[in-house]
């Protein structure tokens, strides 16, 4: 999706979902913005449960296996480390500090 919200543009692929899932579009836009989806120079293969594929497609609205795998990989690649950072700060605030509640 282009920056103006219209489909297509050079170097950007439009991911089509059955129901226009915003989460999928946001993840794929983030991956594109980081340059993670430019080159199609690798191949991945594996055997997985057809029930898993069907459920993932139903939840994401994606129609192709390739888009589903790309979305799954982009989700992992872009995930933040909030939980890790949150745990790392445990005990760093003085217990005597008045937080007002």
C-alpha positions as CSV (number, residue, x, y, z in Angstrom):
1,X,0.0,0.0,0.0
2,X,1.4,3.4,-0.9
3,X,1.8,6.2,1.7
4,X,-1.3,7.9,0.4
5,X,-3.3,4.7,1.2
6,X,-3.8,3.6,-2.4
7,X,-2.9,0.2,-3.5
8,X,0.5,-0.4,-5.3
9,X,3.6,1.5,-5.9
10,X,7.1,0.6,-7.1
11,X,8.8,-1.7,-4.7
12,X,5.8,-2.3,-2.6
13,X,3.5,-5.3,-2.9
14,X,-0.2,-5.1,-1.8
15,X,-1.2,-7.9,0.5
16,X,-4.8,-8.8,-0.2
17,X,-6.9,-10.2,2.6
18,X,-10.4,-11.4,2.4
19,X,-11.6,-9.0,5.0
20,X,-9.0,-6.2,4.9
21,X,-7.4,-7.1,8.3
22,X,-5.7,-4.0,9.6
23,X,-3.1,-6.0,11.7
24,X,-1.8,-7.8,8.6
25,X,-1.6,-4.6,6.6
26,X,0.2,-2.8,9.5
27,X,2.7,-5.6,9.9
28,X,3.5,-5.9,6.2
29,X,3.7,-2.1,5.9
30,X,6.2,-2.1,8.8
31,X,8.2,-4.9,7.1
32,X,8.2,-3.0,3.8
33,X,9.3,0.2,5.6
34,X,12.3,-1.6,7.0
35,X,13.2,-3.0,3.6
36,X,12.4,-6.6,4.7
37,X,10.2,-7.5,1.8
38,X,12.1,-5.9,-1.2
39,X,14.1,-8.9,-2.5
40,X,12.4,-12.2,-3.1
41,X,15.7,-14.1,-3.0
42,X,15.1,-17.0,-0.6
43,X,12.9,-20.0,-0.4
44,X,11.4,-21.7,2.6
45,X,9.6,-25.0,2.8
46,X,8.2,-27.2,5.5
47,X,5.4,-29.6,6.4
48,X,2.8,-28.2,8.7
49,X,-0.7,-29.2,9.7
50,X,-3.4,-28.2,7.3
51,X,-5.6,-27.3,10.2
52,X,-3.0,-24.8,11.4
53,X,-2.8,-23.3,7.9
54,X,-6.6,-23.1,7.7
55,X,-7.0,-21.4,11.1
56,X,-4.2,-19.0,10.4
57,X,-5.7,-18.0,7.1
58,X,-9.1,-17.6,8.7
59,X,-7.7,-15.4,11.4
60,X,-5.6,-13.2,9.1
61,X,-7.8,-13.2,6.1
62,X,-4.8,-14.1,3.9
63,X,-5.5,-16.3,0.9
64,X,-2.1,-17.6,-0.2
65,X,0.4,-19.8,1.6
66,X,3.2,-17.5,0.5
67,X,1.6,-14.4,2.0
68,X,0.8,-16.3,5.2
69,X,4.4,-17.4,5.6
70,X,5.6,-13.9,4.8
71,X,3.3,-12.4,7.4
72,X,4.3,-14.9,10.0
73,X,8.0,-14.2,9.5
74,X,7.4,-10.4,9.4
75,X,5.5,-10.7,12.7
76,X,8.4,-12.4,14.4
77,X,11.0,-10.1,12.8
78,X,9.1,-6.9,13.9
79,X,8.0,-8.0,17.4
80,X,9.1,-5.6,20.1
81,X,10.9,-6.7,23.2
82,X,8.6,-5.0,25.7
83,X,8.2,-8.0,28.0
84,X,12.0,-8.5,28.0
85,X,12.7,-4.8,28.7
86,X,9.9,-4.7,31.4
87,X,11.4,-7.7,33.2
88,X,14.9,-6.2,33.0
89,X,13.7,-3.0,34.9
90,X,12.2,-5.1,37.7
91,X,13.4,-3.7,41.1
92,X,14.9,-0.6,39.6
93,X,12.5,1.8,41.1
94,X,13.1,2.7,44.8
95,X,10.4,1.0,46.8
96,X,10.2,4.2,49.0
97,X,9.4,6.4,46.1
98,X,5.9,8.0,46.4
99,X,4.1,7.3,43.2
100,X,1.0,9.1,44.3
101,X,-1.3,6.1,44.6
